[in-house]
Amino acid sequence: ALLATSAWTALDWDARLATLLLHEKALGNASAFMPYMQSLPWDEIPPLLPTWSREDLDALNDKALADDATKERKRWDEQHSKLLSGLKQTQSSEEVAEKSPLAQNPPSLQEFVDTMCLVRSRAFSGPFEGSEFSERVRLTTLGWVLAAASYG
């Protein structure tokens, strides 16, 4: 196991994905996902708003956006702390630590933030709509009928 269950469940979904990417990166050539890992822009991390300085955020002249980015960065910092705590807990267990290169060499805050940027730039995180396919077909058909009627 990569992390103890309690440590894993303490992480948010995006931090879990970042943890998995960091784990695969740490495996290097032993990773079954090496082709995917090599396709990621590790040298050109997308500069998402949570990585901007407060001065740069303030230059946007959008206090709500700047505050949201600051809150998100704080959450990322907290997720990193939770990961490190989980890795420390994992490292104390010989059975798990042998299988986890992350427990042997925990990621720095910068490595974690960079990986969070990769995750957030590639993962859709909108609300889950959750309706049945047949309901979506019915609503789409209704939309087309209403659109056609408005032009008819």
BAMIPA-802387 format. One record per residue: residue number from 0; residue in three letters; chain; x, y, z of N, C-alpha, C in turn. Coordinates in Angstrom, 2 decimals, always signed. Example, Ala and Ser with C-alpha at 12.3 -4.5 7.8 and 13.67 -1.06 7.14 Angstrom:
<recs>
(rec 0; 'ALA'; 'A'; (+13.19; -5.69; +7.80); (+12.30; -4.50; +7.80); (+13.20; -3.30; +7.80))
(rec 1; 'SER'; 'A'; (+12.85; -2.25; +7.08); (+13.67; -1.06; +7.14); (+12.90; +0.03; +7.87))
</recs>
This chain:
<recs>
(rec 0; 'ALA'; 'A'; (+0.84; -1.20; +0.00); (+0.00; +0.00; +0.00); (+0.88; +1.25; +0.00))
(rec 1; 'LEU'; 'A'; (+0.40; +2.24; -0.70); (+1.13; +3.51; -0.79); (+1.06; +4.28; +0.52))
(rec 2; 'LEU'; 'A'; (-0.15; +4.34; +1.10); (-0.38; +5.03; +2.37); (-1.34; +4.19; +3.21))
(rec 3; 'ALA'; 'A'; (-1.28; +4.40; +4.50); (-2.27; +3.78; +5.37); (-3.64; +4.33; +4.99))
(rec 4; 'THR'; 'A'; (-4.68; +3.54; +5.16); (-6.03; +3.93; +4.76); (-6.45; +5.25; +5.38))
(rec 5; 'SER'; 'A'; (-6.17; +5.45; +6.64); (-6.58; +6.70; +7.31); (-5.87; +7.90; +6.70))
(rec 6; 'ALA'; 'A'; (-4.62; +7.73; +6.32); (-3.88; +8.83; +5.69); (-4.42; +9.11; +4.29))
(rec 7; 'TRP'; 'A'; (-4.74; +8.05; +3.56); (-5.28; +8.19; +2.20); (-6.62; +8.91; +2.22))
(rec 8; 'THR'; 'A'; (-7.51; +8.51; +3.11); (-8.84; +9.11; +3.16); (-8.81; +10.54; +3.68))
(rec 9; 'ALA'; 'A'; (-7.74; +10.93; +4.36); (-7.61; +12.32; +4.84); (-7.29; +13.29; +3.70))
(rec 10; 'LEU'; 'A'; (-6.83; +12.76; +2.56); (-6.49; +13.61; +1.43); (-7.70; +13.87; +0.55))
(rec 11; 'ASP'; 'A'; (-7.76; +15.07; -0.02); (-8.79; +15.40; -1.00); (-8.49; +14.67; -2.31))
(rec 12; 'TRP'; 'A'; (-9.48; +14.61; -3.20); (-9.34; +13.83; -4.44); (-8.13; +14.27; -5.27))
(rec 13; 'ASP'; 'A'; (-7.90; +15.60; -5.37); (-6.79; +16.06; -6.19); (-5.44; +15.76; -5.55))
(rec 14; 'ALA'; 'A'; (-5.39; +15.81; -4.24); (-4.14; +15.45; -3.54); (-3.86; +13.95; -3.66))
(rec 15; 'ARG'; 'A'; (-4.92; +13.15; -3.74); (-4.72; +11.71; -3.97); (-4.13; +11.47; -5.35))
(rec 16; 'LEU'; 'A'; (-4.67; +12.17; -6.35); (-4.10; +12.03; -7.69); (-2.65; +12.50; -7.72))
(rec 17; 'ALA'; 'A'; (-2.38; +13.62; -7.07); (-1.00; +14.13; -7.02); (-0.09; +13.12; -6.34))
(rec 18; 'THR'; 'A'; (-0.58; +12.50; -5.28); (+0.20; +11.49; -4.56); (+0.51; +10.30; -5.46))
(rec 19; 'LEU'; 'A'; (-0.49; +9.87; -6.23); (-0.26; +8.76; -7.15); (+0.77; +9.13; -8.22))
(rec 20; 'LEU'; 'A'; (+0.67; +10.36; -8.75); (+1.66; +10.80; -9.74); (+3.06; +10.85; -9.14))
(rec 21; 'LEU'; 'A'; (+3.16; +11.39; -7.93); (+4.47; +11.46; -7.27); (+5.03; +10.06; -7.01))
(rec 22; 'HIS'; 'A'; (+4.15; +9.13; -6.66); (+4.57; +7.75; -6.44); (+5.11; +7.14; -7.74))
(rec 23; 'GLU'; 'A'; (+4.37; +7.31; -8.82); (+4.81; +6.77; -10.11); (+6.11; +7.43; -10.57))
(rec 24; 'LYS'; 'A'; (+6.21; +8.73; -10.33); (+7.45; +9.45; -10.69); (+8.63; +8.89; -9.90))
(rec 25; 'ALA'; 'A'; (+8.39; +8.61; -8.61); (+9.46; +8.08; -7.75); (+9.87; +6.67; -8.18))
(rec 26; 'LEU'; 'A'; (+8.94; +5.92; -8.77); (+9.27; +4.58; -9.25); (+10.20; +4.62; -10.46))
(rec 27; 'GLY'; 'A'; (+10.18; +5.75; -11.17); (+11.05; +5.89; -12.34); (+10.72; +4.87; -13.41))
(rec 28; 'ASN'; 'A'; (+11.74; +4.23; -13.96); (+11.55; +3.26; -15.05); (+10.76; +2.03; -14.63))
(rec 29; 'ALA'; 'A'; (+10.62; +1.81; -13.34); (+9.84; +0.67; -12.85); (+8.33; +0.94; -12.91))
(rec 30; 'SER'; 'A'; (+7.95; +2.18; -13.19); (+6.54; +2.54; -13.25); (+5.89; +1.95; -14.50))
(rec 31; 'ALA'; 'A'; (+4.74; +1.33; -14.31); (+3.97; +0.82; -15.45); (+3.38; +1.97; -16.27))
(rec 32; 'PHE'; 'A'; (+3.39; +3.16; -15.69); (+2.82; +4.34; -16.35); (+3.89; +5.27; -16.91))
(rec 33; 'MET'; 'A'; (+5.10; +4.75; -17.09); (+6.21; +5.59; -17.53); (+5.90; +6.38; -18.81))
(rec 34; 'PRO'; 'A'; (+5.28; +5.79; -19.84); (+4.98; +6.60; -21.04); (+4.10; +7.82; -20.71))
(rec 35; 'TYR'; 'A'; (+3.10; +7.61; -19.86); (+2.25; +8.74; -19.46); (+3.06; +9.74; -18.64))
(rec 36; 'MET'; 'A'; (+3.82; +9.25; -17.70); (+4.62; +10.14; -16.84); (+5.57; +10.99; -17.67))
(rec 37; 'GLN'; 'A'; (+6.15; +10.39; -18.72); (+7.06; +11.14; -19.58); (+6.33; +12.17; -20.43))
(rec 38; 'SER'; 'A'; (+5.04; +11.99; -20.64); (+4.28; +12.95; -21.45); (+3.89; +14.19; -20.65))
(rec 39; 'LEU'; 'A'; (+3.98; +14.13; -19.34); (+3.61; +15.28; -18.52); (+4.71; +16.35; -18.57))
(rec 40; 'PRO'; 'A'; (+4.31; +17.61; -18.56); (+5.29; +18.70; -18.66); (+5.96; +19.04; -17.32))
(rec 41; 'TRP'; 'A'; (+6.73; +18.11; -16.77); (+7.36; +18.33; -15.47); (+8.27; +19.55; -15.46))
(rec 42; 'ASP'; 'A'; (+8.82; +19.91; -16.62); (+9.72; +21.07; -16.69); (+8.99; +22.37; -16.99))
(rec 43; 'GLU'; 'A'; (+7.72; +22.28; -17.33); (+6.92; +23.46; -17.66); (+5.58; +23.39; -16.93))
(rec 44; 'ILE'; 'A'; (+5.63; +23.52; -15.63); (+4.42; +23.41; -14.80); (+3.50; +24.59; -15.12))
(rec 45; 'PRO'; 'A'; (+2.22; +24.32; -15.38); (+1.29; +25.42; -15.65); (+1.16; +26.33; -14.42))
(rec 46; 'PRO'; 'A'; (+1.33; +27.62; -14.60); (+1.29; +28.55; -13.46); (-0.14; +28.87; -13.03))
(rec 47; 'LEU'; 'A'; (-0.78; +27.95; -12.31); (-2.15; +28.18; -11.86); (-2.20; +29.24; -10.77))
(rec 48; 'LEU'; 'A'; (-3.34; +29.88; -10.64); (-3.48; +31.00; -9.71); (-3.00; +30.73; -8.28))
(rec 49; 'PRO'; 'A'; (-3.21; +29.54; -7.71); (-2.71; +29.32; -6.35); (-1.19; +29.43; -6.21))
(rec 50; 'THR'; 'A'; (-0.46; +29.44; -7.31); (+1.00; +29.56; -7.24); (+1.45; +31.02; -7.38))
(rec 51; 'TRP'; 'A'; (+0.53; +31.90; -7.70); (+0.89; +33.31; -7.88); (+1.14; +33.98; -6.54))
(rec 52; 'SER'; 'A'; (+1.98; +35.00; -6.56); (+2.20; +35.79; -5.34); (+0.96; +36.63; -5.06))
(rec 53; 'ARG'; 'A'; (+0.80; +37.08; -3.84); (-0.36; +37.92; -3.49); (-0.32; +39.21; -4.31))
(rec 54; 'GLU'; 'A'; (+0.88; +39.73; -4.54); (+1.03; +40.95; -5.34); (+0.49; +40.74; -6.77))
(rec 55; 'ASP'; 'A'; (+0.84; +39.61; -7.37); (+0.34; +39.31; -8.72); (-1.17; +39.10; -8.72))
(rec 56; 'LEU'; 'A'; (-1.67; +38.43; -7.68); (-3.12; +38.22; -7.58); (-3.85; +39.55; -7.43))
(rec 57; 'ASP'; 'A'; (-3.29; +40.45; -6.61); (-3.91; +41.76; -6.41); (-3.93; +42.57; -7.70))
(rec 58; 'ALA'; 'A'; (-2.95; +42.34; -8.58); (-2.89; +43.06; -9.85); (-4.05; +42.69; -10.77))
(rec 59; 'LEU'; 'A'; (-4.72; +41.60; -10.49); (-5.89; +41.21; -11.27); (-7.10; +42.12; -10.99))
(rec 60; 'ASN'; 'A'; (-7.03; +42.86; -9.89); (-8.13; +43.73; -9.47); (-9.44; +42.97; -9.30))
(rec 61; 'ASP'; 'A'; (-9.33; +41.76; -8.78); (-10.51; +40.94; -8.50); (-10.28; +40.28; -7.14))
(rec 62; 'LYS'; 'A'; (-10.78; +40.95; -6.10); (-10.52; +40.50; -4.74); (-11.05; +39.08; -4.50))
(rec 63; 'ALA'; 'A'; (-12.24; +38.80; -5.01); (-12.81; +37.46; -4.80); (-11.94; +36.38; -5.43))
(rec 64; 'LEU'; 'A'; (-11.46; +36.61; -6.64); (-10.60; +35.65; -7.31); (-9.27; +35.49; -6.56))
(rec 65; 'ALA'; 'A'; (-8.70; +36.60; -6.14); (-7.45; +36.56; -5.38); (-7.62; +35.81; -4.07))
(rec 66; 'ASP'; 'A'; (-8.74; +36.07; -3.39); (-9.01; +35.38; -2.13); (-9.21; +33.88; -2.34))
(rec 67; 'ASP'; 'A'; (-9.92; +33.52; -3.41); (-10.13; +32.09; -3.72); (-8.80; +31.39; -4.00))
(rec 68; 'ALA'; 'A'; (-7.93; +32.06; -4.76); (-6.62; +31.47; -5.08); (-5.79; +31.30; -3.80))
(rec 69; 'THR'; 'A'; (-5.86; +32.27; -2.92); (-5.12; +32.20; -1.65); (-5.65; +31.06; -0.79))
(rec 70; 'LYS'; 'A'; (-6.98; +30.91; -0.75); (-7.58; +29.80; +0.02); (-7.18; +28.46; -0.57))
(rec 71; 'GLU'; 'A'; (-7.16; +28.38; -1.89); (-6.78; +27.13; -2.55); (-5.33; +26.78; -2.24))
(rec 72; 'ARG'; 'A'; (-4.45; +27.77; -2.25); (-3.05; +27.52; -1.94); (-2.90; +27.05; -0.50))
(rec 73; 'LYS'; 'A'; (-3.66; +27.64; +0.39); (-3.63; +27.21; +1.79); (-4.08; +25.76; +1.90))
(rec 74; 'ARG'; 'A'; (-5.13; +25.38; +1.13); (-5.60; +24.00; +1.14); (-4.51; +23.07; +0.62))
(rec 75; 'TRP'; 'A'; (-3.81; +23.49; -0.45); (-2.72; +22.67; -0.98); (-1.63; +22.47; +0.06))
(rec 76; 'ASP'; 'A'; (-1.28; +23.54; +0.78); (-0.26; +23.43; +1.84); (-0.72; +22.45; +2.92))
(rec 77; 'GLU'; 'A'; (-2.02; +22.52; +3.28); (-2.56; +21.60; +4.28); (-2.54; +20.16; +3.77))
(rec 78; 'GLN'; 'A'; (-2.86; +19.97; +2.50); (-2.85; +18.63; +1.92); (-1.42; +18.06; +1.92))
(rec 79; 'HIS'; 'A'; (-0.45; +18.91; +1.64); (+0.95; +18.47; +1.69); (+1.31; +18.03; +3.10))
(rec 80; 'SER'; 'A'; (+0.91; +18.80; +4.09); (+1.18; +18.43; +5.48); (+0.54; +17.10; +5.83))
(rec 81; 'LYS'; 'A'; (-0.70; +16.90; +5.37); (-1.38; +15.62; +5.62); (-0.64; +14.47; +4.94))
(rec 82; 'LEU'; 'A'; (-0.17; +14.72; +3.72); (+0.58; +13.68; +3.01); (+1.86; +13.33; +3.77))
(rec 83; 'LEU'; 'A'; (+2.60; +14.35; +4.18); (+3.84; +14.09; +4.93); (+3.56; +13.33; +6.21))
(rec 84; 'SER'; 'A'; (+2.50; +13.71; +6.91); (+2.13; +13.00; +8.13); (+1.78; +11.55; +7.82))
(rec 85; 'GLY'; 'A'; (+1.04; +11.34; +6.74); (+0.69; +9.97; +6.34); (+1.90; +9.17; +5.93))
(rec 86; 'LEU'; 'A'; (+2.84; +9.81; +5.24); (+4.07; +9.11; +4.84); (+4.91; +8.75; +6.05))
(rec 87; 'LYS'; 'A'; (+4.95; +9.65; +7.03); (+5.71; +9.37; +8.26); (+5.09; +8.17; +8.98))
(rec 88; 'GLN'; 'A'; (+3.77; +8.16; +9.04); (+3.05; +7.04; +9.64); (+3.33; +5.76; +8.85))
(rec 89; 'THR'; 'A'; (+3.34; +5.87; +7.54); (+3.60; +4.73; +6.67); (+5.03; +4.23; +6.82))
(rec 90; 'GLN'; 'A'; (+5.96; +5.18; +6.95); (+7.38; +4.82; +7.05); (+7.66; +4.02; +8.32))
(rec 91; 'SER'; 'A'; (+6.87; +4.26; +9.36); (+7.09; +3.52; +10.60); (+6.61; +2.07; +10.50))
(rec 92; 'SER'; 'A'; (+5.87; +1.78; +9.44); (+5.42; +0.41; +9.20); (+6.33; -0.22; +8.15))
(rec 93; 'GLU'; 'A'; (+7.17; -1.16; +8.55); (+8.13; -1.78; +7.62); (+7.43; -2.40; +6.42))
(rec 94; 'GLU'; 'A'; (+6.30; -3.03; +6.66); (+5.58; -3.72; +5.59); (+5.22; -2.75; +4.45))
(rec 95; 'VAL'; 'A'; (+4.73; -1.55; +4.80); (+4.30; -0.60; +3.79); (+5.47; +0.21; +3.25))
(rec 96; 'ALA'; 'A'; (+6.39; +0.61; +4.12); (+7.50; +1.48; +3.71); (+8.36; +0.86; +2.62))
(rec 97; 'GLU'; 'A'; (+8.51; -0.46; +2.63); (+9.32; -1.11; +1.60); (+8.73; -0.92; +0.22))
(rec 98; 'LYS'; 'A'; (+7.42; -0.77; +0.13); (+6.75; -0.67; -1.16); (+6.55; +0.78; -1.60))
(rec 99; 'SER'; 'A'; (+6.85; +1.74; -0.76); (+6.56; +3.13; -1.07); (+7.83; +3.97; -1.16))
(rec 100; 'PRO'; 'A'; (+8.26; +4.29; -2.39); (+9.42; +5.17; -2.50); (+9.14; +6.56; -1.94))
(rec 101; 'LEU'; 'A'; (+7.88; +6.96; -1.89); (+7.55; +8.27; -1.31); (+7.82; +8.30; +0.18))
(rec 102; 'ALA'; 'A'; (+7.57; +7.17; +0.86); (+7.84; +7.11; +2.29); (+9.34; +7.23; +2.56))
(rec 103; 'GLN'; 'A'; (+10.14; +6.74; +1.64); (+11.59; +6.81; +1.79); (+12.13; +8.21; +1.45))
(rec 104; 'ASN'; 'A'; (+11.45; +8.88; +0.51); (+11.90; +10.20; +0.05); (+10.68; +11.10; -0.18))
(rec 105; 'PRO'; 'A'; (+10.11; +11.66; +0.90); (+8.89; +12.46; +0.79); (+9.07; +13.69; -0.11))
(rec 106; 'PRO'; 'A'; (+8.02; +14.06; -0.85); (+8.12; +15.21; -1.74); (+8.17; +16.53; -0.97))
(rec 107; 'SER'; 'A'; (+8.94; +17.46; -1.51); (+8.98; +18.80; -0.92); (+7.64; +19.49; -1.20))
(rec 108; 'LEU'; 'A'; (+7.41; +20.59; -0.52); (+6.19; +21.36; -0.77); (+6.14; +21.81; -2.23))
(rec 109; 'GLN'; 'A'; (+7.28; +22.23; -2.78); (+7.30; +22.69; -4.18); (+6.98; +21.55; -5.14))
(rec 110; 'GLU'; 'A'; (+7.52; +20.36; -4.89); (+7.19; +19.20; -5.74); (+5.70; +18.89; -5.69))
(rec 111; 'PHE'; 'A'; (+5.15; +18.97; -4.49); (+3.72; +18.68; -4.32); (+2.88; +19.74; -5.03))
(rec 112; 'VAL'; 'A'; (+3.21; +21.00; -4.86); (+2.45; +22.09; -5.50); (+2.54; +21.95; -7.02))
(rec 113; 'ASP'; 'A'; (+3.73; +21.67; -7.54); (+3.89; +21.48; -8.99); (+3.00; +20.34; -9.48))
(rec 114; 'THR'; 'A'; (+2.95; +19.26; -8.72); (+2.14; +18.12; -9.11); (+0.66; +18.44; -8.99))
(rec 115; 'MET'; 'A'; (+0.28; +19.21; -7.99); (-1.11; +19.66; -7.89); (-1.49; +20.50; -9.12))
(rec 116; 'CYS'; 'A'; (-0.57; +21.32; -9.59); (-0.83; +22.11; -10.80); (-1.06; +21.19; -12.00))
(rec 117; 'LEU'; 'A'; (-0.25; +20.15; -12.10); (-0.45; +19.19; -13.20); (-1.81; +18.52; -13.09))
(rec 118; 'VAL'; 'A'; (-2.17; +18.09; -11.90); (-3.46; +17.43; -11.69); (-4.60; +18.39; -12.03))
(rec 119; 'ARG'; 'A'; (-4.56; +19.59; -11.47); (-5.67; +20.53; -11.66); (-5.76; +21.03; -13.10))
(rec 120; 'SER'; 'A'; (-4.66; +21.01; -13.83); (-4.70; +21.47; -15.22); (-5.23; +20.37; -16.15))
(rec 121; 'ARG'; 'A'; (-5.36; +19.15; -15.64); (-5.77; +18.04; -16.48); (-7.02; +17.31; -16.02))
(rec 122; 'ALA'; 'A'; (-7.54; +17.65; -14.87); (-8.70; +16.94; -14.34); (-9.92; +17.86; -14.28))
(rec 123; 'PHE'; 'A'; (-11.00; +17.42; -14.88); (-12.24; +18.18; -14.80); (-12.77; +18.08; -13.39))
(rec 124; 'SER'; 'A'; (-13.11; +19.20; -12.80); (-13.55; +19.17; -11.41); (-14.86; +19.91; -11.20))
(rec 125; 'GLY'; 'A'; (-15.69; +19.96; -12.23); (-17.00; +20.59; -12.08); (-17.94; +19.69; -11.30))
(rec 126; 'PRO'; 'A'; (-19.13; +20.22; -11.00); (-20.08; +19.41; -10.26); (-20.54; +18.21; -11.08))
(rec 127; 'PHE'; 'A'; (-20.75; +17.10; -10.42); (-21.21; +15.90; -11.08); (-22.71; +16.03; -11.32))
(rec 128; 'GLU'; 'A'; (-23.10; +15.91; -12.57); (-24.50; +16.08; -12.94); (-25.32; +14.89; -12.50))
(rec 129; 'GLY'; 'A'; (-24.84; +13.70; -12.70); (-25.40; +12.51; -12.09); (-26.73; +11.99; -12.57))
(rec 130; 'SER'; 'A'; (-27.30; +12.52; -13.64); (-28.58; +11.98; -14.10); (-28.34; +10.75; -14.98))
(rec 131; 'GLU'; 'A'; (-29.40; +9.97; -15.15); (-29.35; +8.80; -16.01); (-29.22; +9.23; -17.47))
(rec 132; 'PHE'; 'A'; (-28.64; +8.37; -18.29); (-28.46; +8.69; -19.71); (-29.80; +8.98; -20.37))
(rec 133; 'SER'; 'A'; (-30.83; +8.19; -20.07); (-32.14; +8.39; -20.69); (-32.72; +9.76; -20.34))
(rec 134; 'GLU'; 'A'; (-32.47; +10.22; -19.12); (-32.94; +11.56; -18.72); (-32.20; +12.64; -19.50))
(rec 135; 'ARG'; 'A'; (-30.90; +12.46; -19.72); (-30.13; +13.45; -20.49); (-30.61; +13.48; -21.94))
(rec 136; 'VAL'; 'A'; (-30.94; +12.31; -22.50); (-31.45; +12.25; -23.88); (-32.79; +12.98; -23.95))
(rec 137; 'ARG'; 'A'; (-33.67; +12.73; -22.98); (-34.98; +13.39; -22.95); (-34.83; +14.90; -22.88))
(rec 138; 'LEU'; 'A'; (-33.95; +15.39; -22.01); (-33.75; +16.83; -21.87); (-33.10; +17.44; -23.11))
(rec 139; 'THR'; 'A'; (-32.18; +16.72; -23.72); (-31.55; +17.21; -24.95); (-32.58; +17.30; -26.07))
(rec 140; 'THR'; 'A'; (-33.41; +16.28; -26.18); (-34.47; +16.28; -27.20); (-35.44; +17.44; -26.95))
(rec 141; 'LEU'; 'A'; (-35.83; +17.63; -25.72); (-36.71; +18.75; -25.38); (-36.06; +20.08; -25.76))
(rec 142; 'GLY'; 'A'; (-34.77; +20.21; -25.51); (-34.05; +21.44; -25.89); (-34.10; +21.67; -27.38))
(rec 143; 'TRP'; 'A'; (-33.87; +20.61; -28.16); (-33.92; +20.75; -29.62); (-35.32; +21.11; -30.09))
(rec 144; 'VAL'; 'A'; (-36.35; +20.49; -29.50); (-37.73; +20.78; -29.88); (-38.07; +22.24; -29.57))
(rec 145; 'LEU'; 'A'; (-37.70; +22.70; -28.39); (-37.96; +24.10; -28.02); (-37.19; +25.06; -28.94))
(rec 146; 'ALA'; 'A'; (-35.96; +24.71; -29.26); (-35.18; +25.57; -30.15); (-35.81; +25.63; -31.53))
(rec 147; 'ALA'; 'A'; (-36.27; +24.47; -32.04); (-36.89; +24.44; -33.37); (-38.21; +25.21; -33.36))
(rec 148; 'ALA'; 'A'; (-38.97; +25.08; -32.27); (-40.26; +25.78; -32.16); (-40.08; +27.28; -32.12))
(rec 149; 'SER'; 'A'; (-38.97; +27.73; -31.50); (-38.76; +29.18; -31.40); (-38.40; +29.79; -32.75))
(rec 150; 'TYR'; 'A'; (-37.90; +28.97; -33.68); (-37.57; +29.46; -35.03); (-38.68; +29.15; -36.04))
(rec 151; 'GLY'; 'A'; (-39.70; +28.37; -35.61); (-40.72; +27.87; -36.52); (-41.76; +28.87; -36.80))
</recs>
